[in-house]
């Protein structure tokens, strides 16, 4: 039994802005009550936790903030003396968060107490802490309002598609009769294409499929896979008849897509399927999904499962976010200390606990062999892996380990939106480029993709402002702003990657104040405007607007719905499905540079990995549909019927922990 028990109550309140006394904003008062539930007295020096929102340190009563770094907080008593709690006695204190807490996942998490060198566990269950503050009646009313809006335009009489094949193919012509699938297959395939059959065998064996489709048998149904150079990249023809199955494609990707379609069609009935002819191909070349493995470490097995799920929905680009403020996950032989020191975080570690990770050291890293294994695994499933090394910001952990990548004389004092102080590499230091040369050389050797993503997002305001080295660089180059310094830095990194045979990808901020070579691509994430502007300037663009494509954002206003809410709204299933990047704002001459769409799964609020699939499914299915098919053929009511009739039985069979509210 744990010795300390914590309860938190929330209260919405209006507070005066510090510099605008005539204006008031809504904050959340948090009332803490830490009780000694043991039979013995306990001395407490600090109560530690993590909290994603800014706090007003001056607002705390009966406690003071001792440490605040990123999301990590330490509270102590108002005096320098430890707090002594007798059995049953409580330490009560309160303070304000500079935001309204909308979801249970907004609550503080990862509590523990410190008494000298001793760590004391704290019993705390987030889901139970709504208390009397934010009215449950108000929340219920908001939920009902959202539900009414979401269902207003749904025609419950709409039927789903005729077959279980997704994303919706371009053309389906139903034939007569059925094909018997119980007899297995006799494989007749072009030598360049037959490996995809065995890949599907492997996928079936790794997923929770009770019945296997891709079985070889001497007297089975003929499965003929032919090379047809006339077909476009990734396109395929699938003909199912009683006499056999014929697949035509111009490449392995097209064969993969055809076999996935066959597997989907048969997934609800492996005994027989209707005869039909499918002619199909994707709308966009870029059908991506991003995963943040820096905030939360995912095992190799978990990443392979993630890739399998992408594969089954014909997504083909895996954006692998490997490093950030909180951790460095990639093994770099030139710098073994990266994985030794900053691949984990916890009490007593170089990086403090963050995002609910708790006192115990947690994390991990990927060896170069493991990364190559994942790259090969994805390639077999028609998925390209694009690594991201996020610079010059988001480098808090890196700079704690290698302070020589910042300038000792730099008096700049700034904070990122995530709460990390002074987290930017210094572009005026030769050591910065020496480090990056060595890192990117190994990145280029591991990842065969033509692209390396360099982040370039969210550089904090105030960074480099008081750096003597930066001031000298600006004078030398004739720069008048630090935005020009960032552009200078990114161009040097781009040249570095070009020497390694790589093209540069980055988030949209990379082109806001300067120019990059246009052979790479930009990911537009804040909204559609930046992406459209980048298209107009000649950049290749992948659209990933947070309002439609961020799967870490909450899906409804239910208090018990996990997810962030910084976008100002929610990203429900219909927000994903209704997104069309080719809106009226994009003229026909810009379409050629629009590579496609990408979903993003950031992991700030996913320290409980059991909710990862809840955040992905069924939103990732909607993403696959809009990446693949034309908007004129999409209908949300039909899609909802498909979810119930086809997707839900399959997700259940695969034992995926999907969001069940979308299937109600």
Beta strands, then each sheet from edge to edge (+ up, - down):
strand 1: 4-16
strand 2: 24-36
strand 3: 42-44
strand 4: 46-50
strand 5: 55-61
strand 6: 64-69
strand 7: 72-76
strand 8: 83-85
strand 9: 90-97
strand 10: 109-115
strand 11: 118-123
strand 12: 171-180
strand 13: 185-189
strand 14: 221-227
strand 15: 236-241
strand 16: 244-249
strand 17: 272-280
strand 18: 286-292
strand 19: 317-321
strand 20: 323-324
strand 21: 327-328
strand 22: 344-345
strand 23: 362-363
strand 24: 384-391
strand 25: 451-455
strand 26: 503-507
strand 27: 521-524
strand 28: 541-543
strand 29: 594-601
sheet 1: 5+ 9- 2+ 1- 11- 10+ 4- 7+ 6-
sheet 2: 3+ 8-
sheet 3: 12+ 17- 15+ 16- 14- 13-
sheet 4: 18+ 19+ 24+ 25+ 26+ 27+ 28+ 29+ 18+
sheet 5: 20+ 21-
sheet 6: 22+ 23-
end
